[in-house]
Amino acid sequence: MHFRSISTFIRRRALNLQFIVIISLLMVITSCQGQKQQEKFNGVSLVASRESISSSHIKPILEINSNAVAVMPFGFMESLSSPDLKFNIERQWEGERLEGARKTTQLLHSQGLKVMIKPQIWIWKGEFTGNIKMTSEEDWKKFETNYEEFILLYAKMAAEENVELFCIGTELYEFANERKEFWEQLITKVRKIYKGKLTYAENWDKVEKVKFWNRLDFIGVDAYFPLSEGKSPNIEELRASWKPYKSQLRELSNKYDRKILFTEYGYRNTNYATRQPWDSSREEISMNYELQSNALSALYQEFWREDWFSGGFLWKWFHNHEQAGGLENNQFTPQNKPALKVVKGFYGGMVRD
């Protein structure tokens, strides 16, 4: 080959290699951007406050590397069979009403946090909402009218505030199961008002039975799965206990082509905290900070890297961080307890197997 031809060949080869390198770099950048767009909801469930909150109350949420917050306005019922639903009334705390939910949402957005609006129902004496059941068709119709008004009120606010995620209900299985047609038309009405992502939060043991997941964007699970009868199981034991539930949730995700979202998850710092993780009674007085940390670590390690899983909202978080939780408190919040370091570490991407 002629010397000039060889030089030309070499230059062209070098240019081709440079082109390949540039294209490869662009692909990597694009891939990273795609991963960033699909980052998990590293969320907390913010308990509605009696009074207005300020930016100083948001700082501790940011300090644990959280990127999302569930804002939870409330409606109230007198009994499981009462068709009346009271909401957005003066007697409620500010954070439970429309005005408070809006102010909190605006404040969270101003600090760069994503928001899930999650209207919930509280029944007198703490009755379980999953057992709501009217005694007549007339009462069902009245209750449905009230519930629709409740949800659409906050869907409109969510639309006005460009909220990222809206939850149409929490742990309402009997209602959802018996009145499927109502829920389908409710979803249609919500979507006409609100253009963001929709989910519904069902209790861990009924999530497979919900009939309208295909109409929503995420499968919402309140993830209080029983994991161990032991007093203080370690991380390895808890990860092993997650395996069958994890397979169940993966199959559910595949069935509906929807990602799983833990609309609630959390553990108390007590002995036997993973036996019945939903138990919030005052009967258990023990303290077990290690188990709370182990249970959270096991959950993060099992789920947070899965591409069919979209993250979750830790139960629960109080706005007045300095006074919340603490070593004398054995309820769900990890605030001012050793488990808070676990949350901060995993939310910050420091996931270790």
C-alpha positions as CSV (number, residue, x, y, z in Angstrom):
1,M,0.0,0.0,0.0
2,H,1.3,3.5,-0.8
3,F,2.5,5.6,2.2
4,R,-0.1,8.3,1.6
5,S,-2.8,5.7,1.4
6,I,-1.6,4.2,4.7
7,S,-1.7,7.6,6.3
8,T,-5.2,8.3,5.0
9,F,-6.3,4.8,6.3
10,I,-4.9,5.5,9.7
11,R,-6.5,8.9,10.0
12,R,-9.9,7.5,8.9
13,R,-9.5,4.6,11.4
14,A,-8.8,7.1,14.2
15,L,-11.8,9.2,13.2
16,N,-14.0,6.1,13.3
17,L,-12.7,5.2,16.7
18,Q,-13.3,8.7,18.0
19,F,-16.9,8.5,16.5
20,I,-17.4,5.2,18.3
21,V,-16.2,6.6,21.6
22,I,-18.4,9.6,21.3
23,I,-21.5,7.4,20.5
24,S,-20.7,5.1,23.4
25,L,-20.4,8.1,25.8
26,L,-23.7,9.4,24.5
27,M,-25.3,6.0,25.1
28,V,-24.0,5.9,28.6
29,I,-25.2,9.4,29.4
30,T,-28.6,8.6,27.9
31,S,-28.7,5.4,30.0
32,C,-27.9,7.3,33.2
33,Q,-30.5,9.9,32.4
34,G,-33.1,7.1,31.9
35,Q,-32.1,5.6,35.2
36,K,-32.4,8.9,36.9
37,Q,-35.9,9.4,35.5
38,Q,-36.9,6.0,37.0
39,E,-35.4,6.6,40.5
40,K,-37.3,5.1,43.3
41,F,-39.7,6.9,45.6
42,N,-37.6,7.2,48.7
43,G,-40.6,8.5,50.6
44,V,-41.9,9.2,54.1
45,S,-45.6,9.3,55.2
46,L,-46.0,12.8,56.8
47,V,-48.5,12.8,59.7
48,A,-51.0,15.6,59.4
49,S,-50.2,18.4,61.9
50,R,-52.4,20.5,64.1
51,E,-50.9,23.7,62.9
52,S,-49.0,25.0,59.8
53,I,-45.6,23.6,59.1
54,S,-42.6,25.6,57.8
55,S,-39.4,24.9,55.8
56,S,-37.6,24.1,59.1
57,H,-39.8,21.0,59.4
58,I,-38.9,19.9,55.9
59,K,-35.1,20.0,56.5
60,P,-34.9,16.7,58.5
61,I,-36.7,14.9,55.7
62,L,-34.1,16.1,53.2
63,E,-31.3,15.2,55.6
64,I,-32.3,11.5,55.4
65,N,-32.1,11.6,51.6
66,S,-35.8,11.3,51.1
67,N,-37.1,12.5,47.7
68,A,-40.9,12.1,48.2
69,V,-43.6,12.7,50.8
70,A,-47.1,11.3,51.3
71,V,-49.5,14.0,52.4
72,M,-52.5,12.5,54.1
73,P,-55.7,14.6,54.5
74,F,-58.5,12.7,56.4
75,G,-62.2,12.0,56.4
76,F,-64.0,10.6,59.4
77,M,-66.8,8.0,59.9
78,E,-68.7,7.1,63.0
79,S,-68.9,3.4,62.3
80,L,-68.1,0.8,59.6
81,S,-71.7,1.0,58.3
82,S,-72.2,4.7,58.5
83,P,-72.8,6.3,55.1
84,D,-71.7,9.7,56.4
85,L,-68.2,10.9,55.7
86,K,-67.0,14.2,57.3
87,F,-64.0,15.9,55.8
88,N,-62.5,19.4,55.3
89,I,-64.3,20.8,58.3
90,E,-63.1,23.4,60.8
91,R,-62.9,20.9,63.7
92,Q,-60.1,19.0,61.9
93,W,-56.4,19.8,62.3
94,E,-55.0,22.0,59.6
95,G,-53.0,19.2,58.0
96,E,-56.1,17.1,57.7
97,R,-58.0,19.7,55.7
98,L,-57.7,21.0,52.1
99,E,-56.0,24.2,53.1
100,G,-53.3,22.5,55.1
101,A,-52.7,19.8,52.5
102,R,-52.3,22.4,49.8
103,K,-49.9,24.5,51.9
104,T,-47.8,21.4,52.9
105,T,-47.7,20.3,49.2
106,Q,-46.5,23.8,48.1
107,L,-43.8,23.8,50.8
108,L,-42.6,20.3,49.9
109,H,-42.4,21.2,46.2
110,S,-40.5,24.3,47.0
111,Q,-37.9,22.1,48.6
112,G,-37.6,19.9,45.6
113,L,-39.6,16.9,47.0
114,K,-42.2,14.9,45.1
115,V,-45.6,14.5,46.6
116,M,-48.2,11.8,46.9
117,I,-51.6,13.0,48.0
118,K,-53.2,10.1,49.9
119,P,-56.7,10.9,51.4
120,Q,-57.5,8.4,54.2
121,I,-60.5,7.5,56.4
122,W,-60.4,7.3,60.2
123,I,-63.3,5.3,61.8
124,W,-64.3,6.0,65.4
125,K,-62.5,3.7,67.9
126,G,-60.0,2.8,65.2
127,E,-62.0,0.2,63.4
128,F,-60.3,-1.2,60.3
129,T,-61.3,0.5,57.1
130,G,-61.0,-2.7,55.1
131,N,-64.2,-3.8,56.8
132,I,-66.4,-0.9,55.8
133,K,-69.7,-2.3,54.7
134,M,-73.1,-0.6,54.3
135,T,-76.3,-2.4,55.3
136,S,-78.5,-1.3,52.3
137,E,-78.2,-0.2,48.7
138,E,-79.5,3.2,49.7
139,D,-76.6,3.6,52.2
140,W,-74.1,2.4,49.7
141,K,-75.2,5.0,47.2
142,K,-75.0,7.8,49.9
143,F,-71.6,6.6,51.0
144,E,-70.3,6.5,47.4
145,T,-71.5,10.0,46.8
146,N,-69.7,11.2,49.9
147,Y,-66.5,9.3,49.1
148,E,-66.4,10.5,45.5
149,E,-66.8,14.1,46.7
150,F,-63.9,13.5,49.2
151,I,-61.6,12.1,46.5
152,L,-62.4,14.6,43.8
153,L,-61.8,17.5,46.1
154,Y,-58.2,16.4,46.6
155,A,-57.8,15.2,43.0
156,K,-58.6,18.8,42.0
157,M,-56.1,20.2,44.4
158,A,-53.5,17.6,43.2
159,A,-54.0,18.8,39.7
160,E,-53.7,22.4,40.6
161,E,-50.5,21.8,42.5
162,N,-49.0,19.5,39.8
163,V,-48.7,16.7,42.3
164,E,-46.7,13.7,41.1
165,L,-48.8,10.9,42.5
166,F,-52.4,10.6,43.7
167,C,-53.8,7.7,45.8
168,I,-57.5,7.1,45.3
169,G,-58.0,5.1,48.5
170,T,-56.3,3.2,51.4
171,E,-57.1,-0.3,52.7
172,L,-60.8,-0.3,51.6
173,Y,-61.0,-3.9,50.4
174,E,-64.7,-4.7,51.2
175,F,-65.8,-1.4,49.6
176,A,-63.5,-2.0,46.6
177,N,-64.5,-5.6,46.1
178,E,-68.3,-5.1,46.5
179,R,-68.5,-2.0,44.4
180,K,-66.1,-2.5,41.5
181,E,-68.3,-0.4,39.1
182,F,-68.1,2.5,41.4
183,W,-64.4,2.4,41.6
184,E,-64.0,2.2,37.8
185,Q,-66.1,5.2,37.2
186,L,-64.4,7.1,40.0
187,I,-61.0,6.4,38.3
188,T,-62.4,7.8,35.1
189,K,-63.6,10.9,36.8
190,V,-60.3,11.4,38.6
191,R,-58.3,11.1,35.4
192,K,-60.4,13.8,33.8
193,I,-59.3,16.2,36.6
194,Y,-55.8,15.0,37.4
195,K,-53.2,14.1,34.8
196,G,-50.5,12.7,37.1
197,K,-49.9,9.1,38.1
198,L,-52.6,7.1,40.1
199,T,-52.4,4.3,42.6
200,Y,-54.5,2.7,45.3
201,A,-53.1,1.4,48.6
202,E,-54.3,-2.0,49.5
203,N,-53.4,-4.1,52.5
204,W,-50.7,-6.7,52.0
205,D,-53.1,-9.7,52.3
206,K,-55.7,-8.4,49.8
207,V,-53.5,-6.8,47.1
208,E,-53.9,-9.8,44.7
209,K,-57.7,-9.5,44.9
210,V,-58.1,-5.9,43.7
211,K,-59.8,-5.9,40.3
212,F,-58.9,-2.6,38.9
213,W,-55.0,-2.5,38.9
214,N,-55.0,-2.3,35.1
215,R,-56.7,1.1,35.3
216,L,-54.0,2.6,37.6
217,D,-50.3,3.4,37.1
218,F,-48.9,1.6,40.2
219,I,-49.9,-1.3,42.3
220,G,-50.0,0.2,45.8
221,V,-49.2,-2.2,48.7
222,D,-49.3,-1.4,52.4
223,A,-46.4,-3.8,53.1
224,Y,-47.0,-5.2,56.6
225,F,-46.2,-8.8,55.6
226,P,-45.7,-11.1,58.6
227,L,-42.1,-12.3,58.4
228,S,-41.0,-14.0,61.6
229,E,-42.4,-15.4,64.8
230,G,-39.0,-14.8,66.4
231,K,-38.3,-12.3,69.1
232,S,-35.4,-10.6,67.2
233,P,-34.6,-12.2,63.9
234,N,-31.5,-11.1,62.0
235,I,-31.2,-9.6,58.5
236,E,-30.5,-12.9,56.8
237,E,-33.5,-14.6,58.4
238,L,-35.8,-11.7,57.4
239,R,-34.5,-11.7,53.8
240,A,-35.3,-15.4,53.5
241,S,-38.8,-14.8,54.8
242,W,-39.4,-12.1,52.2
243,K,-38.7,-14.6,49.3
244,P,-42.3,-16.0,48.8
245,Y,-43.9,-12.6,49.1
246,K,-41.4,-11.1,46.7
247,S,-42.2,-13.8,44.1
248,Q,-45.9,-13.1,44.6
249,L,-45.4,-9.3,44.1
250,R,-43.2,-9.9,41.0
251,E,-45.9,-12.1,39.5
252,L,-48.5,-9.5,40.2
253,S,-46.4,-6.8,38.6
254,N,-45.9,-9.0,35.5
255,K,-49.6,-9.8,35.3
256,Y,-50.8,-6.2,35.1
257,D,-47.6,-4.7,33.7
258,R,-47.5,-2.3,36.6
259,K,-44.7,-1.6,39.0
260,I,-45.1,-2.3,42.7
261,L,-45.1,0.7,45.1
262,F,-45.0,0.3,48.9
263,T,-47.6,3.0,49.7
264,E,-46.8,2.2,53.3
265,Y,-44.0,0.2,55.0
266,G,-42.4,0.3,58.4
267,Y,-41.7,-1.5,61.7
268,R,-41.8,-0.7,65.3
269,N,-38.7,-0.9,67.6
270,T,-40.1,-3.7,69.7
271,N,-39.5,-7.5,70.2
272,Y,-41.5,-9.6,67.7
273,A,-42.0,-6.5,65.5
274,T,-42.0,-8.6,62.3
275,R,-44.6,-11.1,63.6
276,Q,-47.5,-8.8,63.0
277,P,-46.0,-5.6,61.6
278,W,-49.3,-3.9,61.4
279,D,-49.9,-4.0,65.2
280,S,-49.9,-0.5,66.7
281,S,-51.4,-1.4,70.0
282,R,-50.0,-0.1,73.3
283,E,-49.8,-3.6,74.8
284,E,-46.3,-4.3,73.6
285,I,-43.9,-2.3,75.9
286,S,-40.6,-3.8,74.9
287,M,-37.8,-1.9,73.1
288,N,-35.8,-3.5,70.3
289,Y,-33.9,-0.9,68.2
290,E,-31.9,-3.6,66.5
291,L,-34.9,-5.4,65.1
292,Q,-36.3,-2.2,63.6
293,S,-33.0,-1.6,61.9
294,N,-32.7,-5.2,60.7
295,A,-36.3,-5.3,59.4
296,L,-35.8,-2.1,57.4
297,S,-32.4,-3.3,56.1
298,A,-33.9,-6.6,54.9
299,L,-36.7,-4.8,53.1
300,Y,-34.4,-2.4,51.3
301,Q,-31.9,-5.1,50.3
302,E,-34.7,-7.3,48.9
303,F,-36.6,-4.7,46.9
304,W,-34.9,-1.4,46.3
305,R,-32.8,-2.7,43.3
306,E,-35.6,-4.4,41.5
307,D,-36.7,-2.8,38.3
308,W,-40.3,-3.9,38.8
309,F,-40.4,-2.0,42.1
310,S,-40.8,1.8,42.5
311,G,-39.9,2.4,46.1
312,G,-42.1,3.3,49.0
313,F,-43.3,5.6,51.8
314,L,-42.0,5.0,55.3
315,W,-44.6,4.8,58.0
316,K,-44.5,7.3,59.7
317,W,-42.9,10.8,60.0
318,F,-43.9,13.6,62.3
319,H,-43.2,17.3,61.3
320,N,-41.7,18.2,64.7
321,H,-38.7,16.1,64.2
322,E,-36.8,17.1,67.3
323,Q,-39.6,16.0,69.6
324,A,-40.7,13.0,67.6
325,G,-39.9,9.3,68.3
326,G,-36.8,8.9,70.5
327,L,-35.4,6.1,72.6
328,E,-38.4,6.0,74.9
329,N,-40.8,5.6,71.9
330,N,-41.6,2.1,70.5
331,Q,-44.0,3.1,67.8
332,F,-43.4,3.1,64.1
333,T,-41.4,6.3,63.5
334,P,-37.6,5.8,63.2
335,Q,-37.1,9.4,64.1
336,N,-34.3,9.9,66.7
337,K,-33.7,6.2,66.8
338,P,-30.8,4.0,65.5
339,A,-33.0,2.9,62.5
340,L,-32.9,6.4,61.1
341,K,-29.3,5.8,60.0
342,V,-30.4,2.8,58.1
343,V,-33.1,4.8,56.3
344,K,-30.6,7.6,55.5
345,G,-28.0,5.2,54.2
346,F,-30.3,3.3,51.9
347,Y,-32.1,6.4,50.7
348,G,-28.8,7.8,49.9
349,G,-27.9,4.9,47.7
350,M,-25.6,3.2,50.1
351,V,-27.2,-0.2,49.5
352,R,-25.1,-3.2,50.7
353,D,-25.9,-6.8,50.2
